[in-house]
Amino acid sequence: MQEEIRKSFYKLHLSIIISCFTSIFGRLITLNEGLLVLDRLLISFCILLFLLLIKKRFCFVKFKELTKILGVGFLMGFHWLFFYGSIKYANVSIGIICFSLVSLFTALLEPLINKHRISFSELFFSLITLSGIMLIFHFDSRYQLGIILGVISSFLAALYTITNKKVATHHPSVTMLLYEFLGGFIALCLIMPIYLHYFPVNSLIPTHRDFLYLLLLSFFCTIGLYFLQIQVLKKISAFTVNLTYNLEPVYTVILAMLIFHENKDLNIAFYIGMGLIILSVILQSLSFIYSTKYSKI
């Protein structure tokens, strides 16, 4: 039993590292953020559909429910669009640090949508994260557009998580994921003519290298990551998984420094801001552990 738990923890940290490469591939792929997300959604949808058909797990959804799931997929598509836009207009470190604001937007939006009390402790910890990002924004004007796009991405990610949780109660998660890919793809197709008008490109076709990166991004960092997380959750509690995933921004920044040497482009304001964000993560984790411990007494 202990051996199985140990293997699950290895898988958990492997899943975090794979998740970090979601951002890394965003920098490696030379397509603009719109085409990158469009291709990722299409390839991910095709791979997952193929796997479900092979395993005979594909199922249709009633039209009323389908529209809800496609709507959630719209949010996923636009969240990815702004996330990769943040990386393209700033860098990987800025993009992933801004993503830490998801907790703030979740703390604000979830009580409004689900009609329950605001958690002031969550709000307080999230405001520490916000102060870290504001510090970077104020002292490093080079990345202000990237930070704005990253903040919008975090808002959409929080909205996606909340709405996904509400809709997902009636459907298998893998079915939700498949139709969300489709919804995101439809959303991007609808805006792409306007998008390309204002952000023209020389070619709509990815290069051989970009196509390889897109395959890796879709297969490992999207579909593979999803199934790996399911395996981990069978042996490890959701609390432990979520707590450990707080390491993702740290891992991603380290990878970005090793691969792209981004440390040369970052100033002291970034490191102080990142320190505040890590402090927020630690305080949230300790608070959650404390409340869980004493709720059982």
Steps between C-alpha positions, in 0.01 A plus 500: 500500500780743590673418173182595309474829690866574428447435129193726506707782649758453223214521249368812674831684466536372144156644423609839640812500282290405194260780590792744508577415136158637404659843541838397357343380174314831481836671468653238269214500247542790257132521404314795648281427803178477297621232259686320778182459709288414195740222398539373856124469543454323169785252553395433862139441392605255227735307731243472780218408260717225350582361847135504608388324182770235541399438863128527411447775756373767262149617577264762361359778714150649480487830312408711805793362700727517197449876470602542865815292454589682178456829690748381762730405211473859373645616833779241475591615149512870591691427822766318296502783244578767760743272688713439193462867405654585837796271429545636147486868605704451819664167583432164663581624851259793480225285345512233771536751784188687382319166492535495880219759511249223428457457877404868541242493223364169627464644851304795353294324231402172666292663779320712238426207268427236764347748746698433816718704734829648389799333666693796641806284568512394132450862399782616729747241369403580142556872559860419598532332158347809337746729678787291362370530145432874543860544616627337181253699287601832655877460484538316169319681218634256237249234599190705576302377197597140578391548863163645394440201271609266781255658745214461248608138450483439877152653518378272218672197659318564830169540316570181304579301817183614678264442206669172411439372853129589476443336162726198560277347770282337233767364265820290504802729516654353183178573307502855635859545389430374147209737440682788668779459245234518230342808659835678525580412139164638378556820701845555350371424147231767542742775599796393285409704186483819710803397704715441193384829350651691792787256560595377150742211451709386205371142513215312668688170472740413785858414413619141548659597832187684618283203403723268703476733800121521457475119498709480818297779661168335411595138570713534814408838654127476432368144457786317672502744791125454549526120524810519721315726745211251511744219592654715774160592649417130543778471761555854629241741639386798293623728780857363475493525120380862505750589771790347305391678181583827670858414401415535129587873470833438674584202277397693189711805581803276565445319167463834318828616650679178400357480146454866397736669750215729604687590820698746285179690417356510854572775751485517879131601492415164340678302772340702781160461332555127456604478865167654604315251280689204652425643847131509408512137384671392826249688715207352305644152542559542875153645547341210313699243701407674829129521418490138379680376812272674748179434310555129577541553876 
